[in-house]
Amino acid sequence: MIRRDRQGRGRLRRGVVLVEAAIVYPVFLMLILGTIVMGLGIFRYHQVTYVACESARWASVRGPAYRAETNQAAPTTADVLTYARGKLVGMDSNALTGSLTMSTTSATVTLQYQWVPEAYFPAITFTSTATAPITY
């Protein structure tokens, strides 16, 4: 008789563990997946910011004095986007758009990146603007 009670309790306990696991595992996996996707989003935002700064610097050193010395045309938005797309790592370069504004004293680059998260979230647009002074 003692033996039957122990066996019965073991079977009941296994059922409870199964129900607990069915509740806890999906929540745990969603937290892990959300953390990974959020990390990827932060990485991509940081990279868009970095590329905007680098592109503004690139455009600023090709400003008026550089054009006068080399007889080259001023950098255009297409030139800056080509440079910026070459700097992207692990991202879709076709999702990057932007603009360039040149003045006599500075170059301002604004980049937008359309990111579609990997896990059923709506698309997010990252925007970064960087200005670099033109000094010679």
ZADO-1210 file (C-alpha; in nm, 4 decimals, padded with zeros to 6 digits):
<atoms>
<atom x="00.0000" y="00.0000" z="00.0000" code="MET" pos="1"/>
<atom x="00.2783" y="00.2438" z="00.0730" code="ILE" pos="2"/>
<atom x="00.4236" y="00.1698" z="-00.2647" code="ARG" pos="3"/>
<atom x="00.1057" y="00.2631" z="-00.4494" code="ARG" pos="4"/>
<atom x="00.0862" y="00.6028" z="-00.2831" code="ASP" pos="5"/>
<atom x="00.4397" y="00.6880" z="-00.3874" code="ARG" pos="6"/>
<atom x="00.3736" y="00.5859" z="-00.7466" code="GLN" pos="7"/>
<atom x="00.0509" y="00.7859" z="-00.7594" code="GLY" pos="8"/>
<atom x="00.2153" y="01.0985" z="-00.6273" code="ARG" pos="9"/>
<atom x="00.4935" y="01.0671" z="-00.8856" code="GLY" pos="10"/>
<atom x="00.2453" y="01.0594" z="-01.1699" code="ARG" pos="11"/>
<atom x="00.0600" y="01.3624" z="-01.0347" code="LEU" pos="12"/>
<atom x="00.3851" y="01.5532" z="-00.9939" code="ARG" pos="13"/>
<atom x="00.4844" y="01.4821" z="-01.3549" code="ARG" pos="14"/>
<atom x="00.1570" y="01.6351" z="-01.4708" code="GLY" pos="15"/>
<atom x="00.2185" y="01.9499" z="-01.2690" code="VAL" pos="16"/>
<atom x="00.5692" y="01.9851" z="-01.4084" code="VAL" pos="17"/>
<atom x="00.4322" y="01.9461" z="-01.7608" code="LEU" pos="18"/>
<atom x="00.1747" y="02.2229" z="-01.7055" code="VAL" pos="19"/>
<atom x="00.4356" y="02.4525" z="-01.5474" code="GLU" pos="20"/>
<atom x="00.6722" y="02.3944" z="-01.8375" code="ALA" pos="21"/>
<atom x="00.3950" y="02.4658" z="-02.0891" code="ALA" pos="22"/>
<atom x="00.3425" y="02.8042" z="-01.9244" code="ILE" pos="23"/>
<atom x="00.7020" y="02.9048" z="-01.8459" code="VAL" pos="24"/>
<atom x="00.8903" y="02.7925" z="-02.1603" code="TYR" pos="25"/>
<atom x="00.7035" y="03.0117" z="-02.4117" code="PRO" pos="26"/>
<atom x="00.7421" y="03.3172" z="-02.1868" code="VAL" pos="27"/>
<atom x="01.1122" y="03.2465" z="-02.1402" code="PHE" pos="28"/>
<atom x="01.1691" y="03.1980" z="-02.5138" code="LEU" pos="29"/>
<atom x="00.9820" y="03.5214" z="-02.5939" code="MET" pos="30"/>
<atom x="01.2052" y="03.7118" z="-02.3501" code="LEU" pos="31"/>
<atom x="01.5192" y="03.5637" z="-02.5051" code="ILE" pos="32"/>
<atom x="01.3982" y="03.6359" z="-02.8604" code="LEU" pos="33"/>
<atom x="01.2989" y="03.9922" z="-02.7646" code="GLY" pos="34"/>
<atom x="01.6409" y="04.0520" z="-02.6107" code="THR" pos="35"/>
<atom x="01.8181" y="03.9308" z="-02.9243" code="ILE" pos="36"/>
<atom x="01.6014" y="04.1405" z="-03.1582" code="VAL" pos="37"/>
<atom x="01.6448" y="04.4480" z="-02.9380" code="MET" pos="38"/>
<atom x="02.0223" y="04.3974" z="-02.9438" code="GLY" pos="39"/>
<atom x="02.0170" y="04.3774" z="-03.3229" code="LEU" pos="40"/>
<atom x="01.8141" y="04.6983" z="-03.3371" code="GLY" pos="41"/>
<atom x="02.0596" y="04.8822" z="-03.1126" code="ILE" pos="42"/>
<atom x="02.3483" y="04.7563" z="-03.3272" code="PHE" pos="43"/>
<atom x="02.1813" y="04.8815" z="-03.6441" code="ARG" pos="44"/>
<atom x="02.0968" y="05.2204" z="-03.4940" code="TYR" pos="45"/>
<atom x="02.4552" y="05.2617" z="-03.3752" code="HIS" pos="46"/>
<atom x="02.5876" y="05.1666" z="-03.7176" code="GLN" pos="47"/>
<atom x="02.3611" y="05.4175" z="-03.8983" code="VAL" pos="48"/>
<atom x="02.4864" y="05.6894" z="-03.6631" code="THR" pos="49"/>
<atom x="02.8486" y="05.5912" z="-03.7226" code="TYR" pos="50"/>
<atom x="02.8049" y="05.5813" z="-04.1014" code="VAL" pos="51"/>
<atom x="02.6364" y="05.9235" z="-04.0984" code="ALA" pos="52"/>
<atom x="02.9352" y="06.0718" z="-03.9105" code="CYS" pos="53"/>
<atom x="03.1836" y="05.9065" z="-04.1454" code="GLU" pos="54"/>
<atom x="02.9903" y="06.0203" z="-04.4525" code="SER" pos="55"/>
<atom x="02.9754" y="06.3792" z="-04.3285" code="ALA" pos="56"/>
<atom x="03.3509" y="06.3741" z="-04.2683" code="ARG" pos="57"/>
<atom x="03.4070" y="06.2231" z="-04.6152" code="TRP" pos="58"/>
<atom x="03.1953" y="06.4951" z="-04.7767" code="ALA" pos="59"/>
<atom x="03.3589" y="06.7737" z="-04.5749" code="SER" pos="60"/>
<atom x="03.7114" y="06.6897" z="-04.6908" code="VAL" pos="61"/>
<atom x="03.5860" y="06.7041" z="-05.0490" code="ARG" pos="62"/>
<atom x="03.4547" y="07.0572" z="-05.0036" code="GLY" pos="63"/>
<atom x="03.5344" y="07.3787" z="-05.1952" code="PRO" pos="64"/>
<atom x="03.9144" y="07.3798" z="-05.1481" code="ALA" pos="65"/>
<atom x="03.9435" y="07.0145" z="-05.2551" code="TYR" pos="66"/>
<atom x="03.7340" y="07.0828" z="-05.5637" code="ARG" pos="67"/>
<atom x="03.9474" y="07.3832" z="-05.6591" code="ALA" pos="68"/>
<atom x="04.2725" y="07.1855" z="-05.6268" code="GLU" pos="69"/>
<atom x="04.1585" y="06.8739" z="-05.8115" code="THR" pos="70"/>
<atom x="03.9100" y="07.0209" z="-06.0626" code="ASN" pos="71"/>
<atom x="03.6479" y="06.7705" z="-05.9498" code="GLN" pos="72"/>
<atom x="03.2787" y="06.8266" z="-05.9087" code="ALA" pos="73"/>
<atom x="03.1291" y="06.8697" z="-05.5640" code="ALA" pos="74"/>
<atom x="03.0181" y="06.5504" z="-05.3926" code="PRO" pos="75"/>
<atom x="02.6530" y="06.4731" z="-05.4512" code="THR" pos="76"/>
<atom x="02.3976" y="06.2836" z="-05.2483" code="THR" pos="77"/>
<atom x="02.4553" y="05.9810" z="-05.4724" code="ALA" pos="78"/>
<atom x="02.8300" y="05.9944" z="-05.3998" code="ASP" pos="79"/>
<atom x="02.7678" y="06.0095" z="-05.0258" code="VAL" pos="80"/>
<atom x="02.5178" y="05.7222" z="-05.0392" code="LEU" pos="81"/>
<atom x="02.7635" y="05.5101" z="-05.2369" code="THR" pos="82"/>
<atom x="03.0290" y="05.5789" z="-04.9733" code="TYR" pos="83"/>
<atom x="02.7860" y="05.5104" z="-04.6867" code="ALA" pos="84"/>
<atom x="02.6589" y="05.1849" z="-04.8364" code="ARG" pos="85"/>
<atom x="03.0171" y="05.0639" z="-04.8611" code="GLY" pos="86"/>
<atom x="03.0587" y="05.1236" z="-04.4862" code="LYS" pos="87"/>
<atom x="02.7553" y="04.9161" z="-04.3798" code="LEU" pos="88"/>
<atom x="02.8304" y="04.5771" z="-04.2284" code="VAL" pos="89"/>
<atom x="02.5648" y="04.3084" z="-04.1939" code="GLY" pos="90"/>
<atom x="02.2852" y="04.5357" z="-04.3122" code="MET" pos="91"/>
<atom x="02.0788" y="04.5690" z="-04.6289" code="ASP" pos="92"/>
<atom x="02.2445" y="04.8548" z="-04.8170" code="SER" pos="93"/>
<atom x="01.9370" y="04.9051" z="-05.0371" code="ASN" pos="94"/>
<atom x="01.7348" y="05.0093" z="-04.7300" code="ALA" pos="95"/>
<atom x="01.9641" y="05.3105" z="-04.6742" code="LEU" pos="96"/>
<atom x="01.8548" y="05.6489" z="-04.8074" code="THR" pos="97"/>
<atom x="01.9728" y="05.9963" z="-04.7287" code="GLY" pos="98"/>
<atom x="02.0613" y="06.3476" z="-04.8258" code="SER" pos="99"/>
<atom x="02.3613" y="06.5793" z="-04.8354" code="LEU" pos="100"/>
<atom x="02.3619" y="06.9529" z="-04.7675" code="THR" pos="101"/>
<atom x="02.6836" y="07.1387" z="-04.8414" code="MET" pos="102"/>
<atom x="02.7563" y="07.4942" z="-04.7358" code="SER" pos="103"/>
<atom x="03.0793" y="07.6896" z="-04.7470" code="THR" pos="104"/>
<atom x="03.1547" y="07.5973" z="-04.3855" code="THR" pos="105"/>
<atom x="03.0041" y="07.2513" z="-04.3290" code="SER" pos="106"/>
<atom x="02.8701" y="06.9303" z="-04.4770" code="ALA" pos="107"/>
<atom x="02.5520" y="06.7836" z="-04.3302" code="THR" pos="108"/>
<atom x="02.4498" y="06.4249" z="-04.4020" code="VAL" pos="109"/>
<atom x="02.1135" y="06.2806" z="-04.3035" code="THR" pos="110"/>
<atom x="02.0699" y="05.9032" z="-04.3367" code="LEU" pos="111"/>
<atom x="01.7556" y="05.6923" z="-04.2965" code="GLN" pos="112"/>
<atom x="01.7567" y="05.3141" z="-04.2645" code="TYR" pos="113"/>
<atom x="01.4369" y="05.1098" z="-04.2900" code="GLN" pos="114"/>
<atom x="01.4783" y="04.8070" z="-04.0618" code="TRP" pos="115"/>
<atom x="01.2315" y="04.5198" z="-04.0591" code="VAL" pos="116"/>
<atom x="01.2952" y="04.3285" z="-03.7347" code="PRO" pos="117"/>
<atom x="01.3536" y="03.9576" z="-03.7589" code="GLU" pos="118"/>
<atom x="01.0640" y="03.8632" z="-03.5287" code="ALA" pos="119"/>
<atom x="00.7146" y="03.9798" z="-03.6246" code="TYR" pos="120"/>
<atom x="00.7531" y="04.3424" z="-03.5257" code="PHE" pos="121"/>
<atom x="00.6592" y="04.6377" z="-03.7497" code="PRO" pos="122"/>
<atom x="00.9256" y="04.8133" z="-03.9565" code="ALA" pos="123"/>
<atom x="01.1340" y="05.0785" z="-03.7822" code="ILE" pos="124"/>
<atom x="01.3100" y="05.3726" z="-03.9482" code="THR" pos="125"/>
<atom x="01.6372" y="05.4879" z="-03.7971" code="PHE" pos="126"/>
<atom x="01.7418" y="05.8445" z="-03.8798" code="THR" pos="127"/>
<atom x="02.0749" y="06.0063" z="-03.8053" code="SER" pos="128"/>
<atom x="02.2109" y="06.3480" z="-03.8972" code="THR" pos="129"/>
<atom x="02.5765" y="06.4453" z="-03.8761" code="ALA" pos="130"/>
<atom x="02.7516" y="06.7704" z="-03.9551" code="THR" pos="131"/>
<atom x="03.1227" y="06.8055" z="-04.0198" code="ALA" pos="132"/>
<atom x="03.2975" y="07.1408" z="-04.0530" code="PRO" pos="133"/>
<atom x="03.4894" y="07.2221" z="-04.3671" code="ILE" pos="134"/>
<atom x="03.8288" y="07.3463" z="-04.2474" code="THR" pos="135"/>
<atom x="04.1516" y="07.3692" z="-04.4415" code="TYR" pos="136"/>
</atoms>
